[in-house]
Amino acid sequence: MIRTAYSFALLGLVSLSSLGTVACSGGASAPHLANVKAGEMPSGGGWSAEYYSEDIGTIELVAKGDEVTGKWQRPHKDRWAEFNGTADGNVIKFAWHEYNLGCVGPNCETAGKGVFVYKRPGGDNVDDIIEGSLGRKDDEVGYWEFTAKKQRNVAVDLDKIGGTAASDVTGADWDKGSNTEHNKPEAPAKPN
């Protein structure tokens, strides 16, 4: 490896300063993890809710004990994700998969890990928030950071977000504002 990199350096294709990096790189780096400590939930706070952020969109989150599942849909409704993880006080660590609607091929899905931290801002009559951090692959940070506000008087509905990505091109009730089929799919019509 050093010989090849040195040969490229002599040809001017690689700078000598990068030779050390090429020659000494040895294996994958450790995942980038969020530097957060779990704390107590604010009085009366709870994870199960709908949240909204102008950056990430609508987040539907359901907690049963310390098990958490959820979905988000981007504001332009061109991507949606599903996630699951574990809650520890006011922190959730989770794995996520995001799908590009109408896309076919290997670049249609992004996956990673992430962290939500539940917080209550100061003041009277405030909405609780979650601060989110997403990373790709085994990272918990580095891809996307956002703050989402807990919505008042809105029931959690995981079914209102989702689909089957590229295979859900037809059959959904798009004209009714839904991107999932809630009824039994119709049988194919015979050609005329």
C-alpha positions in Angstrom: 0.0 0.0 0.0 2.8 2.4 0.9 4.6 1.6 -2.3 1.5 2.3 -4.4 0.7 5.6 -2.6 4.3 6.7 -3.0 4.3 5.9 -6.7 1.1 8.0 -7.1 2.8 10.8 -5.1 5.7 10.8 -7.5 3.3 11.1 -10.4 1.7 14.1 -8.8 -1.7 12.3 -8.3 -1.5 12.2 -4.5 0.2 14.9 -2.4 2.9 13.8 -0.1 1.1 15.2 2.9 -1.8 12.8 2.3 0.6 9.9 2.0 0.6 9.4 5.8 -3.2 9.2 5.8 -3.3 6.7 3.0 -0.5 4.6 4.4 -1.6 4.7 8.0 -5.4 4.4 7.7 -6.3 1.1 9.2 -9.9 0.2 9.7 -13.2 1.7 10.4 -13.6 4.5 13.0 -15.8 4.2 16.0 -19.4 5.3 15.7 -20.1 9.0 16.6 -22.4 8.8 19.6 -24.6 11.5 21.2 -23.1 13.0 24.4 -26.3 13.0 26.4 -27.2 11.8 29.9 -30.7 10.6 30.7 -32.6 12.7 33.2 -36.1 12.7 34.6 -39.1 13.5 32.5 -40.7 16.9 33.4 -43.7 16.6 35.6 -46.7 15.4 33.6 -44.6 14.9 30.5 -44.9 11.8 28.3 -43.4 10.5 25.1 -46.5 9.3 23.3 -47.6 12.3 21.1 -47.4 13.9 17.7 -44.6 16.4 17.3 -43.9 18.9 14.5 -40.7 20.5 13.2 -40.3 22.6 10.1 -37.1 20.8 9.5 -38.1 17.1 9.9 -41.9 17.3 9.6 -44.5 15.4 11.5 -43.3 12.8 14.1 -45.7 10.2 15.5 -44.3 8.6 18.6 -45.7 5.8 20.8 -44.1 4.6 24.0 -45.1 1.5 25.8 -43.0 1.2 28.9 -39.4 1.8 27.7 -40.2 0.5 24.2 -40.6 3.2 21.6 -41.9 3.1 18.0 -42.6 5.9 15.7 -42.6 7.4 12.2 -41.9 10.8 10.7 -42.9 12.3 7.4 -40.9 15.2 5.8 -42.7 18.5 5.3 -42.9 18.0 1.5 -44.2 14.4 2.0 -41.5 13.0 -0.3 -39.9 10.9 2.4 -41.0 9.1 5.5 -39.3 7.0 8.1 -39.9 4.5 10.8 -37.9 4.1 14.0 -37.8 2.0 17.2 -35.7 2.2 20.3 -35.6 2.4 24.0 -36.5 5.3 26.4 -34.4 6.0 29.5 -36.0 8.9 31.4 -36.0 11.9 29.1 -33.8 10.3 26.4 -34.6 7.9 23.6 -32.0 6.1 21.6 -33.3 4.5 18.4 -32.6 3.0 14.9 -34.3 4.5 11.9 -35.0 3.8 8.2 -36.1 6.6 5.9 -37.7 5.9 2.4 -37.9 8.1 -0.6 -41.4 7.9 -2.1 -41.5 6.9 -5.8 -37.9 6.0 -5.8 -36.5 2.7 -7.2 -33.0 1.4 -6.5 -30.3 1.2 -3.8 -30.4 5.0 -3.0 -34.0 5.0 -2.0 -33.4 4.2 1.6 -31.3 5.9 4.3 -30.7 4.3 7.7 -29.0 5.2 10.9 -29.4 5.8 14.6 -30.6 8.7 16.6 -31.4 10.3 19.9 -34.4 12.3 21.1 -34.1 14.4 24.3 -37.5 15.5 25.9 -37.4 19.0 27.4 -39.8 21.6 28.8 -38.9 25.2 28.0 -39.2 27.8 30.8 -42.3 30.0 31.1 -46.0 29.6 31.4 -48.3 27.6 29.1 -45.4 26.3 27.0 -45.3 23.3 24.7 -42.8 20.5 25.5 -40.2 19.8 22.8 -37.9 17.0 21.7 -34.4 17.8 20.5 -33.5 15.3 17.8 -30.1 14.2 16.5 -29.7 11.7 13.6 -26.7 10.0 12.3 -26.2 7.6 9.4 -25.3 3.9 9.7 -24.0 3.4 13.3 -23.6 7.1 14.1 -26.2 8.8 16.4 -25.1 12.3 15.3 -23.8 14.2 12.3 -26.6 13.9 9.7 -29.5 16.0 11.0 -30.4 18.0 14.1 -33.8 19.6 14.8 -36.2 20.6 17.5 -39.8 19.4 17.3 -42.8 20.8 19.3 -45.3 18.5 21.0 -48.7 19.1 19.5 -51.7 19.8 21.8 -55.0 17.9 21.5 -53.8 15.8 18.6 -54.1 12.0 18.8 -51.1 9.8 17.8 -51.8 7.9 14.6 -48.8 5.9 13.3 -51.0 4.7 10.3 -51.2 8.2 8.8 -47.5 8.0 7.9 -45.9 5.4 5.7 -46.2 3.2 2.8 -44.1 0.6 1.2 -41.7 3.0 -0.5 -41.3 2.2 -4.2 -43.8 -0.6 -4.2 -46.6 1.7 -3.0 -46.8 3.7 -6.3 -50.4 2.5 -6.9 -53.2 1.4 -4.7 -53.1 4.2 -2.0 -55.9 6.6 -1.3 -53.9 9.6 -2.5 -57.1 11.5 -3.4 -58.2 11.3 0.2 -54.9 12.7 1.6 -53.5 9.3 2.7 -50.4 7.6 1.4 -51.4 4.1 2.6 -54.1 1.7 1.5 -56.5 1.1 4.4 -59.0 -1.1 2.5 -58.6 -4.5 0.8 -56.7 -3.9 -2.5 -58.9 -4.1 -5.6 -58.4 -7.1 -8.0 -56.7 -6.2 -11.3 -59.1 -5.3 -14.0 -59.2 -7.4 -17.2 -58.0 -5.5 -20.3 -60.6 -4.5 -22.8 
